[in-house]
Amino acid sequence: AGVFHYHKAAPKLEWFQNVESMLNHHLAGLLGLGSLSWTGHLLHVSLPTNQLLDAIDAGKPLALNGKAIASVADIPLPHEFFNQDLLAQLFPGFGAGTGAFFSGNWAAYGDFLTFKGGLNPVTGSLWMTDIAHHHLAIAVLFIVAGHMYRTNWGIGHSIKEILEGQKGDPLLFPAPKGHDGLFEFMTTSWHAQLAVNLALLGSLTIIVAHHMYAMPPYPYIGIDYPTQLSIFTHHVWIGGFLIVGAGAHAAIAMIRDYDPAKHIDNVLDRVLKARDALISHLNWVCIWLGFHSFGLYIHNDTMRALGRPQDMFSDSAIALKPIFAQWIQGLHAAAAGNTAPNALAGVSEVFNGAVVAVGGKVAAGPIPLGTADFMVHHIHAFTIHVTVLILLKGVLYARSSRLVPDKANLGFR
């Protein structure tokens, strides 16, 4: 394969710049069919195995073909579950076969494609049937999304047309040329592409870090506290590095690939022309956030040193409640149906839910927010704004600054 693709049929550079075709294939093939394949594995291998393991752990073993599955040694091998009759003993919906799918009687599959919400009380993790249903739904969405972009036929979206159609709005798009030239810049600059991909992947990685403790996906991971802490820390660090990499590669793109003559009065040009105002505003926001968020802690230290705990910021003295975050938690907890129609339980026990304990250890529970959360999240706001200031200044001043006006001619160093 290596010899063929590197020598006999090596793709030309333009092949990698055919973004509509690439999007269609990645969305439908990689993400769509990939999710569908994963759903197949979950349903035919993971689900029956986990169902039997859960029953063993709960002390109520199930039976297959009249034989009790009392230990791991009794569980059939994965390939044995290709026998539809064996699978139907655990989940009768499998007995419906494909006929129920093509006749529209999808409710027949309701026992293994569920929408329970909450956590499995035996393992303290998400229900495997919910996870399978999620991946099946994701597969359908991505396969549909893989037909959105125009390639050899005259149907579908063109990203160039979408970008260049955004102009004329005096508030959102005041630049006369809108996004003209941006498509060519993004498709010909590898660094610009890399910057966008790193920023999105980094943000997604940090979101994953938070989801993994709020909705534990793996059996018993919720009660393995060192693992939970390590996985969270790992993903936040990885996400941070990726986002910093996004800033670095965006700056390199501005030096190596950006041509000011091709970007006159479009949005990118207007942003660069307004860089002093952008950075100075971000600067005072960082200073304001820094003084005020750290100031609360300095105040607390001072009051503690003076023996005046009643004058400290805390839930038992001067309370600073995060009312907006509490409101969002309340939205999720008030009724599961509001945010997830047809779900039987809330999105996560973290949102004012119930304690899920496994073997005397808490797998998940409500995280009530108070003054300490309000204060430390404003510290987070400060550090994140400083990060944005550093990275954005590096991008906006990559080509020139008052100190070094000819940076663009010097190259990246």
C-alpha positions in Angstrom: 0.0 0.0 0.0 2.9 2.4 0.8 4.6 1.8 -2.5 1.4 2.2 -4.4 0.3 5.4 -2.7 3.7 7.0 -2.5 5.0 6.1 -6.0 2.4 4.6 -8.4 -0.6 6.7 -7.5 0.8 9.5 -5.2 -2.0 12.1 -4.7 -1.3 15.6 -5.9 -1.3 18.5 -3.5 -4.6 19.8 -5.0 -6.3 16.5 -4.0 -5.9 17.5 -0.3 -7.4 20.9 -1.1 -10.7 19.5 -2.4 -12.4 20.2 0.9 -16.0 19.5 0.0 -15.1 16.0 -1.2 -12.9 15.5 1.9 -15.8 16.6 4.2 -18.3 14.3 2.5 -16.0 11.3 2.9 -14.8 12.1 6.4 -18.4 12.8 7.6 -20.1 9.9 6.0 -17.3 7.4 5.9 -15.0 8.0 8.8 -17.5 9.4 11.4 -20.8 8.0 10.0 -19.9 4.4 9.1 -17.3 4.4 11.9 -20.0 5.1 14.4 -22.3 2.6 12.8 -19.6 -0.1 13.0 -19.0 0.8 16.7 -22.8 0.5 17.3 -22.7 -3.0 15.8 -19.8 -4.0 18.1 -21.6 -2.5 21.2 -24.9 -4.3 20.3 -23.5 -7.7 19.3 -20.5 -8.0 21.6 -20.4 -5.5 24.5 -24.1 -5.4 25.3 -24.8 -9.1 25.9 -21.5 -9.5 27.7 -22.1 -6.5 30.0 -25.7 -7.6 30.6 -24.5 -11.0 31.9 -21.6 -9.4 34.0 -24.1 -6.9 35.5 -26.4 -9.7 36.6 -23.4 -11.6 38.1 -22.3 -8.5 40.0 -25.8 -7.8 41.2 -26.1 -11.4 42.6 -28.9 -12.3 40.2 -27.3 -14.3 37.4 -29.2 -14.8 34.1 -29.6 -18.1 32.2 -28.9 -18.9 28.6 -30.3 -22.1 27.1 -31.4 -23.1 30.5 -27.8 -22.8 32.0 -27.1 -20.2 34.7 -24.3 -17.8 33.8 -22.9 -17.6 37.3 -19.3 -16.6 36.6 -17.1 -15.0 33.9 -16.1 -18.5 32.7 -19.7 -19.3 31.8 -20.2 -16.3 29.5 -20.3 -17.3 25.8 -17.5 -16.2 23.5 -18.2 -13.0 21.5 -18.7 -14.7 18.2 -21.4 -17.0 19.7 -23.6 -14.0 20.1 -24.0 -13.9 16.3 -26.6 -16.6 17.0 -29.8 -14.4 16.9 -31.7 -16.9 19.1 -29.1 -16.7 21.8 -29.1 -12.9 21.8 -32.9 -12.8 21.8 -32.9 -14.6 25.2 -31.2 -11.5 26.7 -32.9 -8.9 24.5 -36.2 -10.1 22.8 -36.0 -7.2 20.4 -33.2 -9.0 18.5 -35.8 -11.7 17.7 -37.6 -9.2 15.5 -34.8 -9.3 13.0 -34.5 -6.7 10.2 -38.2 -6.9 9.3 -39.1 -4.5 12.1 -36.6 -2.0 10.7 -38.0 -2.0 7.1 -41.6 -2.0 8.2 -41.1 1.0 10.5 -41.8 -0.9 13.7 -38.7 0.5 15.4 -40.3 0.3 18.8 -39.5 -3.5 18.7 -35.9 -2.5 19.3 -36.7 -0.5 22.4 -35.1 -3.0 24.8 -31.6 -2.6 23.4 -31.8 0.9 21.9 -32.9 2.8 25.0 -33.1 6.4 26.3 -33.0 5.8 30.0 -30.7 8.6 31.1 -28.9 8.5 34.4 -26.5 5.7 35.4 -26.6 2.0 35.7 -26.9 1.3 39.5 -24.8 -1.8 39.3 -21.7 -0.3 37.6 -22.2 3.4 38.2 -21.7 4.1 34.5 -23.9 5.0 31.6 -26.3 2.4 30.4 -24.7 0.4 27.6 -28.1 0.4 25.7 -28.1 4.2 25.9 -24.5 4.4 24.6 -25.4 2.1 21.6 -28.5 4.2 20.8 -26.4 7.3 21.0 -23.8 6.0 18.5 -26.5 4.8 16.1 -28.2 8.2 16.2 -24.8 9.9 15.6 -24.1 7.5 12.7 -27.4 8.5 11.0 -26.7 12.2 11.5 -23.1 11.9 10.1 -24.1 9.8 7.1 -26.8 12.4 6.2 -24.2 15.2 6.8 -21.8 13.4 4.4 -24.2 14.3 1.6 -24.3 18.0 2.2 -21.4 19.3 0.2 -21.2 19.8 -3.6 -18.6 17.7 -5.5 -19.1 16.5 -9.1 -22.8 17.1 -9.1 -24.7 20.4 -9.0 -26.4 19.8 -5.7 -25.2 20.6 -2.1 -23.4 23.4 -0.4 -20.2 25.1 -1.6 -18.1 26.4 1.3 -16.7 29.1 -0.9 -20.2 30.4 -1.8 -21.3 30.2 1.9 -18.3 32.2 3.0 -18.5 34.8 0.2 -22.2 35.2 0.7 -21.7 36.7 4.1 -21.5 40.4 3.5 -23.6 43.5 3.6 -24.9 43.3 7.2 -23.8 46.5 8.8 -23.6 45.0 12.3 -22.2 41.4 11.8 -20.3 41.9 8.5 -19.3 45.6 8.2 -16.3 44.8 5.9 -17.4 45.5 2.3 -15.7 42.4 1.0 -17.0 40.1 3.7 -15.1 36.8 3.7 -13.7 37.1 0.1 -10.4 35.4 -0.2 -10.8 33.4 3.1 -11.6 30.1 1.3 -8.4 30.3 -0.8 -6.3 31.2 2.3 -7.7 28.4 4.4 -7.4 25.8 1.6 -3.8 26.7 0.6 -2.3 27.4 4.0 -1.6 24.2 5.9 -0.8 26.2 9.0 -4.2 28.0 8.9 -5.9 24.6 8.6 -3.8 23.1 11.4 -4.6 26.1 13.6 -8.4 25.8 13.2 -8.2 22.0 13.7 -6.0 22.3 16.8 -8.3 24.9 18.4 -11.4 22.8 17.8 -9.8 19.5 18.9 -8.4 21.2 22.0 -11.7 22.6 23.0 -13.4 19.3 22.4 -10.7 17.5 24.5 -11.5 19.8 27.5 -15.2 19.2 27.0 -14.5 15.4 27.1 -12.5 15.9 30.3 -15.6 17.3 32.0 -18.1 14.8 30.5 -16.0 11.8 31.7 -16.6 12.5 35.4 -20.2 13.9 35.0 -21.3 10.9 32.9 -18.9 8.1 33.6 -18.9 6.0 30.4 -17.0 2.9 31.6 -18.2 0.3 34.2 -16.9 1.1 37.7 -14.7 4.0 36.5 -16.9 6.3 38.7 -15.7 4.7 41.9 -12.0 4.6 40.8 -11.1 8.0 42.0 -7.4 8.1 41.1 -8.3 7.1 37.5 -11.1 9.7 37.3 -8.7 12.5 38.5 -6.0 11.3 36.2 -8.2 11.1 33.1 -9.6 14.6 33.8 -6.1 16.1 34.3 -4.8 14.3 31.2 -7.5 15.7 28.9 -7.3 19.2 30.3 -3.5 19.3 29.8 -3.8 17.8 26.3 -6.5 20.3 25.4 -4.4 23.2 26.7 -1.4 22.2 24.6 -3.5 21.8 21.5 -5.1 25.3 21.9 -1.6 26.9 22.4 -0.5 25.0 19.3 -3.5 26.6 17.5 -2.2 30.1 18.4 1.3 29.2 17.3 0.3 27.8 13.9 -2.1 30.7 13.2 0.9 33.1 13.8 3.0 31.0 11.4 0.2 31.1 8.8 0.1 34.9 9.0 3.9 35.1 8.3 4.3 32.4 5.7 1.0 32.2 3.9 -0.9 35.5 4.3 -0.7 38.0 1.5 -2.1 41.4 2.4 -2.6 42.3 -1.3 -5.2 39.5 -1.6 -7.1 40.6 1.5 -8.2 44.2 1.2 -11.3 45.2 3.2 -12.4 41.7 4.0 -13.1 40.6 7.6 -9.6 39.3 8.1 -8.1 42.6 7.0 -10.5 44.6 9.1 -9.6 42.5 12.2 -5.9 43.1 11.6 -6.5 46.8 11.2 -8.4 46.9 14.5 -5.8 44.9 16.4 -4.7 47.7 18.7 -8.3 48.2 19.9 -8.8 44.5 20.3 -5.6 43.9 22.3 -6.0 47.0 24.5 -9.5 46.0 25.4 -8.5 42.4 26.1 -5.6 43.8 28.2 -7.8 45.9 30.5 -10.3 43.0 30.8 -7.4 40.7 32.0 -6.2 43.3 34.5 -9.7 43.9 35.8 -10.4 40.2 36.1 -7.0 39.6 37.7 -7.4 42.2 40.4 -11.0 41.4 41.2 -10.8 37.6 41.2 -7.5 37.5 43.2 -8.7 40.4 45.3 -11.5 38.2 46.7 -8.9 35.7 47.9 -6.6 38.4 49.3 -9.6 39.9 51.2 -10.3 36.4 52.7 -6.7 35.9 53.7 -6.6 39.4 55.3 -9.9 38.8 57.2 -8.7 35.4 58.4 -5.4 36.9 59.6 -7.4 39.6 61.5 -9.6 37.0 63.1 -12.8 38.2 61.4 -14.3 35.1 59.7 -17.7 36.8 59.6 -16.3 39.3 57.0 -14.9 36.6 54.7 -16.5 35.6 51.4 -18.0 32.1 52.1 -21.3 30.3 52.2 -21.4 30.9 56.0 -20.5 34.6 55.9 -20.7 36.9 52.8 -22.1 34.6 50.2 -21.4 35.0 46.5 -23.7 32.5 44.9 -23.2 31.5 41.2 -26.9 32.2 40.4 -26.6 31.7 36.6 -24.8 28.4 36.9 -27.4 27.3 39.6 -30.2 28.2 37.2 -28.6 26.1 34.4 -28.3 23.2 36.8 -31.9 23.7 37.8 -33.0 23.6 34.1 -31.4 20.2 33.7 -32.8 18.8 37.0 -36.3 20.2 37.0 -37.6 17.7 34.5 -35.6 15.4 32.3 -38.1 15.9 29.5 -37.3 19.6 29.2 -33.7 19.0 27.9 -34.0 15.4 26.7 -37.5 14.5 25.5 -38.5 10.9 26.3 -35.6 10.4 28.7 -36.5 8.5 31.9 -33.9 10.3 34.0 -31.8 13.5 34.1 -28.8 14.2 31.9 -26.4 13.8 34.7 -26.6 13.2 38.5 -24.2 16.2 38.8 -27.2 18.5 38.0 -29.0 18.3 41.4 -29.6 14.6 40.9 -29.4 11.7 43.3 -26.3 9.9 44.7 -25.4 6.8 42.8 -23.4 4.5 45.1 -21.6 1.3 44.1 -20.1 -0.9 46.8 -20.4 1.8 49.3 -18.5 4.3 47.2 -20.1 7.3 45.4 -19.9 6.9 41.6 -21.8 10.2 40.9 -23.8 12.7 42.8 -25.1 16.2 42.8 -22.4 18.9 42.8 -24.1 21.9 44.6 -22.4 25.2 43.6 -21.5 27.8 46.2 -19.2 30.7 46.9 -16.0 28.7 46.5 -17.1 27.7 43.0 -18.0 31.3 42.1 -14.5 32.5 43.2 -12.4 29.8 41.6 -14.3 30.0 38.3 -13.6 33.7 38.1 -9.9 32.7 38.5 -10.4 30.4 35.6 -12.0 33.2 33.6 -8.9 35.3 34.4 -6.4 32.7 33.3 -8.3 31.8 30.1 -8.6 35.5 29.1 -4.8 35.9 29.7 -4.3 32.8 27.5 -6.5 34.4 24.8 -4.6 37.7 25.1 -1.2 36.0 24.6 -2.2 33.8 21.7 -4.3 36.5 19.9 -1.5 39.1 20.3 0.9 36.6 18.8 -1.4 36.1 15.8 -2.4 39.8 15.2 1.2 41.1 15.6 2.9 38.2 13.8 3.7 40.2 10.7 4.6 43.5 12.3 4.7 45.5 15.5 5.9 49.0 16.5 9.1 47.5 17.8 9.8 45.3 14.8 7.9 46.6 11.8 9.5 44.2 9.3 8.7 40.9 11.1 7.0 39.5 7.9 10.3 39.8 6.0 12.4 38.1 8.8 10.4 34.9 8.8 9.2 32.8 11.7 11.8 32.5 14.4 
